[in-house]
Structure formats: C-alpha cells, structure tokens
Amino acid sequence: MRYSPPPSGLFADRRNALAKKMKPGRLAILFSNEAMSRSGDQHFPFRQDSSLFAMSGIDQPGTMLIVFPDAPKESEREMLFILPQEPENTIWNGERLSKAQARKISGIRFVYSTDQFEKKFASLVKNTKGVYLSNEESLSSEDTQVRWKHPQAIALRSRYSNLAFESLDPILIRIRMIKHAEEINLMKRAVDVTEGAFQRVLQTIKPGMKEFEIEAELTYHLTRHGCRHAFEPIVASGKSACTLHYVKNNGLLRDGELVLIDFGAEYACMASDMTRTIPVSGVFTKRQKQVYNSVLHVLEKVTDMMRPGITLKALNQETGKLIDAELVKLGLVTKTELKHQDPEHPIRRRYFMHGVSHHLGYDVHDPSDRSVPLKTGMALTCEPGLYIPEEKMGIRLENDILITRGKPKNLMADVPLDPDEIEDIMQR
C-alpha cells in the first residue's frame, strides 16, 4: 500500500452517519469498482469506488459492504465481503487482504469471503423492507429512469424483483459533502504533495521543454510521495491554455509565453486540485502580469465570500460581477457593451466560461447538491480565470478552500501565488 491506512474510526463514523439517514428496516449495499480492461489482457490501474472507500477504507476489487442498522442480529448490521486469498492469484498478482487485515482497516468485525454473499443476502432480505444500492449512473435532466452501473446491482434487481430498491447515492452525497476531520487531514497531505510538485516545476521549467516534460516532473514527485494524479493533469502553454480540458500536453514551451498547470495529488483516495499559471521564461510581461493580477483579485474576493450560508449559484453571480469589472479595466469590453448585453448570454462568457467552484473530496469533482448552501466542513475549489485566445493567453488560479464557521481556510496558502514571488523563485 502506497499510503498509511487512515484510522478505522473514520470509516466507522461514516457508517454510523449512513445508518442514521437510512429509512427504518432498510439495508444498504455498496460495491467496489472492478478492474477495467485497457486492451488485450491489460487493465487500467485500479481505483476504488469513492463511496465504498469512504465507508470501509478497503482498496481492492471484489469488495461488497452491507449496512443493515435494524438487523435482528448484531452480526448482520455491518458485513464486509472480500475476495479470498488464493495461491494462484498470489503468484500472478500478489496477496489480497486477509480477513484480519480487512477488519483492522475497516473496523468491521464480521468479514466474509465473496462466495458467501449470496447466502447471507438471501437470509437478510427476509427481514428487510427495502434495499439501497449505490453506484447509480449519472442521469441527464431529461432521463428519469434509474440505471445501475455495477453488474451485481443489476443482477440483484433482476433476481429479487419483489424487493423495493432505491438509490443510496442521495444519502451518500449528503454525507460526503461534509468532511470528517480525518478526511481533512488526508486532503492536507495531498495538498502538501501538490505544493512540492509545483515547487519542483518552478525550479526546472525553461523555454524549449515540452509540456509532457513538466507532466513528468509532476508525476515523479507525486509517485515518490505515495500519491497519484487525482485527475489527468493539464499542462497548457500559450493559446492551448484557452482550451479548458486540454490534456494532450505535447506542445513546446516558448519564451515569452505562459503555461497553465492544473493538477492535484491524490492520497488515500482523497483529492487535491490546484491551478497555477506561470511564465515559461521566469518573468511575466507587463500585460501578462496585468491579466494575472485581475484573476488574482477575483480569487481573493471570491474566496472571502465562501462562508456558511452562501450558495454556489450566488457565488457564481458575484464572480460574474467581479469578472465584468476586470474585463473593463483590461480593455476587453466597455461599460456600454456591458450595459446593453443580453443577460442570458453575458459578454464575460467569451473570456470566462466555467463555474468558479466545485466540491472536492474522494473525487476531484465530488458529488454534491449544488442547491445546498455552504456549511462548515465542506471543501471546495475556488478557480476564476480569464482566457484570451487572441492574445494566446489563458490564466486560471485555483485553491482548495475549507469552509469554517468564520473566515474560510485556504488549504493552499503556502503554495506560491503572488506573481512577484513566483518570478523570484523561478529566477533563483
């Protein structure tokens, strides 16, 4: 295991929170992710289902968790099923977790082999009023039909058609939106590694390098510190920075241009997410610094607004006003144009076309109910930007913010952000 297992109390607390939100007499089943085919007999690197990990800490395929708070027997209220240790599999793929190891990691006393799941479940359903299933597919606004992405969820619904099944995801989302103290510690660890990787780039970048060389520096530092990328990193220089999800990372770093770097370390399945935009040559031009300071001003103002009670909708509305003012200062639009713009299609969308914040956690875009006002314990990004293709310039600045009772806490306060500080580090 690349990381130190989080304390089992974290997962026990999460299961208790889940039990309190379930309807009486219901049981919930969470499934792990499975190995995904890449090509031929190769597979993509395994990454655990976020909700299963959040409730158990078990980081291997073939895992199932049952939570049944109202079960008559204590032994049936929390049940974990893992793949058995098999000599043949050990030869080829290494050892799986033993039941004792799974108990220690998860804090669940009753651990079984997956081949016992069917028998145990058949016994449990005699005493249940309904079953919650996780892993619901994302639905479009036009689609009201629930689809289940895990094959075992599909099989269960087919085999037990007389049972009432419903999605567990709305409950899981509400639980995951408020971070546990131990989850915040994991996020801080990921942020620390992210900072180190960025510092490494500041000291190594130079004109003539390829974007993927910067990606390699990031990957080296993350891997060396027991992390992986929380998402596919963006290293976008020049005009490519105006493509929001640019991940080719194959361009040439040219003297006089900027490079936008959007990446984040993931530690124990907990994500960080940071964006910085730096000068390839180590020095901003006058215009680059002007635009940079506009984005920085918006970042600081919006961050201060991220307090309990405000909604993401309101936060985006206030961001729009700030962006409009900066566009006028930068000479990109006039006050007259703003006065006569179509409110449904604001001019700012030419230069700032995405939201300013999203929830962060076990997924970099953590599932959330965006209508819920911010609350203490939530973790979100703050990421304003300005994208000016005609000037071959895209600048985005992004920090991870923890909502507290008072002033929001910037988890990336130690990561270089001031343009003068960035120039100083790069010149040294």
N, C-alpha and C positions, 0 to 999 in steps of 0.2 A: 504494500500500500504506500503510495507516494506521500500521503499526509497522515498526521496523527488523528486517529478517530476522535470525533467530538465526544464529550461526556454523554453517557447513555441517558442521563436525566433530561437532556434536551429533547430527545425523542419520546421519552415517557410523558413529558409535559405536553408535547404536541398531540399525542394520542389522547390524553385526558381532555384537551381542548376540543378535539374532534368528537369524543364521546358525549360531551355536554351539548353539542349542537345537533346531534342526530335525533331524529324522531323516536319516540318510545317503541321498543320492540323490533327495531331495525338492526341489521348488521351491514357492515361496510367491507368491501374487498378492494385492495389496491394491488396492482400488478406491476412488476418490474418491466423495464424495456428488455428487448431481446437483441441479440447480435444481428446487425443489418448487413446484408450482402453488398459487397462493393463490386466485385467482378470475379467470375470464375469461382474459385474456392476461397477467395479473400473477403474479409469483412472490414467495415469501418471500425475505428476504435470504439469500444463500448462506452456509453454514457448512460448512467442510471436515470430512470424516470424521476423527475424532481419531487413529486409528491410522495412517492414510495420512499425516497431517501429521507425526505423531511420527517416522515413518520417512523422510520426504522433505522436509518443510517447504514442499511445493507447495500453494498455497492457491487452487486454481481447479478447476472441474468438469472432467470428461472425462479424468481422470488415472488411470493404472494403473502399478503398480510390481511388477516381478518380481525376486525374490531367489532365486538358484539357486547356492548355495555350491559344489556339486560339478560344475558345468557344465564340460565339457572345455575350452571357450574362455573366456578371461578376459572377453571382450566380452559373454558371456552370463550372467555371475554377478550383475550388477546392471543392470537395464534399466528405464528410465523412459519412459513413453509419455504425450504431452501433445497436446492439440488443436492443429492447425496454425494459424498466423496467416492469417486470411482478410480481404481488403479489405472485403467486405460486412459481416462481423461487426464489424470495427473501426469502421465508420461508425455502427452502431447501439449497440454495447455496449463499445467501447473495445478496446485491444490486449490480446491474450493474451500470456503469457510466450513469449519466444523460446527456442530450444533452449539458446543460450548462457546466458541468464538462469536457466533451469531447472538447468543444470549448476552454476552458481555457488551457487545457493540450496541445492541438494540434496547437492552433492559427488559426484553420479553422472556418470561420464564418457560413458556411452552413452545418449543421449536420442533418441527416435524420435517420429514422428507416430503418432497413434492408428490411422490407417489401415494401419499396418504391424504392428499387434499380432497379427492372426490368422496371418499368415505366419510371424512369429517364434515364436509359441507352438507352432504345428504342428511346427516344427523342433525345439523344445526337448523336447517330450513324448517324442520318440524315445529320449531319454537319461535319462528320469526314472522313478523307482519310484512316484511318487505326487505329488499336488498338494494344498497347503494353500490354503484360501480364507478370507479374512477376511469381516467383515460378517455373522456368524451372527446370526440372530434370537434374541432372548431367549426362553427356554423356561420354561413353568410346570413345577412339580415333578412334575406328572402326565404331562407330554409328553416323550417320549424321541425324537421324530422331529426331526432337524435340518432347519431351514428357512433358506433363504438369501434375504436381503432385496434383494441387488443383482441386477438383471436379467441382467447379464453373467455373474455367478456361476451363475445358473440355466441360462443358455444354454450355458455351458461344460460343465456336468454332463450336459446333455442330448446335446450334440454328441460328447462324449468319454466315453461311458458305460462304456467298458472301463477307464478310469483309476480309481485309488483316490483318492478325495477325502476330506479330513478338515478339521476346523475349525482355523484358525490362532489363534483367539481365546484359548484357554487359555495359549498361549505369549505372546501379546501382553500379556495381563493380568499375567502374572508379571514381564515386562519393565517395564511401565508402573507397577507398584506401587512400584518403587524409582526415585526421581527422580535424574536426571542433574544435575550441578552447574549446567549452563546452564538446565535446566528450573526449578530452584530460583530462579535469577536472574529468569526470566520471571515466576514466581509472585510474587516480591518486588515486581516492577514493578507487577503487577496489584494487590497489596495496598496499595502506596503510593497508587495512584489511588483505590482504595476508601476509604482514610483521608481523602483530600482531599474526596471527595464527602460523606462523613459530616460532616466539619467544616463544610462549606457548609450542610448541613441544620441543624446546631446553631445556626448564626448567622442562619437565615432563618425557621425554623418559628415559628408563632404560632397561637393559637386563631382559628378561623374559616376557616382554609385547608382545602382539600380534600386528601385523601390523594394524588390524582394530581398535585397541585402539588409535593408532596415527590418523587414519582417523577420529575417533570420536572426538578427540581434535580439529582437523581442522574444522570439521563440526560445532561443538559447537561455536567456535569463529566466523565463517562466519555468522551463523544464528543469533547470538547475535548482530551482527553489520549490520543487514538488507541486508545481501548478501546470495548467494547460490553458490554452486560449478559451475564454468564455464564449467567444464567437469568432467568426472568420475576420481576421484583422484587416483594417483599411489603411493602406499607405498610399496616399494620393497626392501627387505633385502637380503643380501648375493647374491647368484647366481641368484635369481629372478630379480635382477636389470639389468641383461643382456637380459631380455625379455622386449622389448620396450613398449608394451602396456599391461603390467601386471596390472590387476585391481582386482585380487582375494583378495589381502590384508588380507590373512588368515595365513601367516607364523609367526614363532616365531622369536623375535628379540634376537639374540645371542651375547654374549660378544665377542668382537674382530672383529665383522663384521660391515659392513657399511649398511646404509639404504638410498635408493634414494627416495626422496619425490617430486613428480611432481603434482602440483595442482595450482589453481588460484581462487580467488574470482570473482564473477560477481555482479556488482552493476548497477542497472537500465539497464540491458541487456548488459552492457559493460564489457568485459572480461579482466582479467589479467592472466598471465601464468608464473609460476616460478618453477624452479627445483633447489634443493639443495641436496647434499649427505653428510651425517654426520655419525660419529662413534657412534654405539649403546652405547658403554661404556663411551663416552665422550672424548676419546683420540684416535687419528689416530696412526696406526702403522707406522714405517718408510717407508715401501713400499706403504701403502695407501696414505700417505702424498706426496710421490714422484709422484704417478699417479695423485693425486688430483692437484698438482701444475702444472703438464703438461696440464691438461684440463683448469685450470685457466689461464695459459699463453696463450693458444689458444683463450679463451673467450676474454681476454683483447685485443689481437691483432686484432681479427676479429671485435670486437665492434668498434675499432678505424677506421676500413675501411668502416663502414656503413655511408657513406656520399653521398650527392646527386650525381647522375651520374653513380654509380656502379650498375650492375645488380645482381640478385640473383645467376645467373649462374657463374659470375665472383667471387662472394663472396664464393661460394662453391669450386671453383677451388683453390682459395687462402687458404681456410681452409684445403683442402687436402694436400697442401704442408706443412703447419704447423703441421698437424697431422703426416705426414710421418717423419718429423724431431723428433717429440716427441717419436714416436714408436722406433726409433733408440736409442735415449737416454735411454729409458726404457728397452732396450734389448729384445724387442718383435720381431723386424725384423732387418736385417742387411742392410747396404748400397748396398751390392752386390745383395741382393734379390730385393731391390727397383729398381736397375739399370736394372735388367732383367725381371721385372714384365710385365704382359700384361696390356697395358694402358686401355683396355676395361674392365678389371677385376682387378683393383688395390688391392694390398695386404691389404691396410688400411681397406677395406670393412669387413675384419674379425673382426675388433675392433671398427669401426665407420661406421655405415651403413645407416645413415639418413642424411637429409639436415641440414644445420646449422641455417636456419632461415625460418620463415613464417610470413605472415601478421597477424595482431592482431586487433580486434575491437569488433563489436557486436557479432561476432563468434570468438572462440578461434583460429580457422584456417580460418581467414577472407577470403572471396572470393577475388581473385586478378588475375591480368595479370602479370605473373612472368617475362615476357619479358620486362616489363616497368622498366627503371632504377629508382633507389630510388630518391624520391623527398621530399622536405621539407614538413613536416606534416604527413608523413607516420609513422605508428607504427608497429614494427616488433619484433620478438624474436631473441635472439642470444643464441644458445644452443649446443655447442660442447660436445662431450662425448667420453669416452673410455670404452669398455665393454670387460672384460677378464674372460670368463667363467671358464677357468682352474684355475684361482685364486679366484673364487667365488666373483668377484668384478665388479661392474658397476658404473661408475661415470659420471654424467651429471650435468652441471651447466648452468642455464638459467636465463637471464634477459630480461626485456621488454625495448626496445630502441625506442626513438622518434628521427626521422631524422630532423635535423635542418640545417640552412644554413652553419654552421661550424661544430664544434665537435658534434658528436651525444650525446644525453642526455639519460643517464641510469636512467629510472624511478625507478629502484630498488637499487639505490646507497646506501640507508640506510639499506638494508637488509643484515645481516651478511653473508659474503662470504669468507673472509680470514680464512684459517684453524686455525691459532692461536687464532683469535677472537672467532671462533666457539668453540674451546676447552675451552677457558676462560669462556665463557657464560655457557657452559654445566657443567664445574667443579664447578662454583659458585652455 
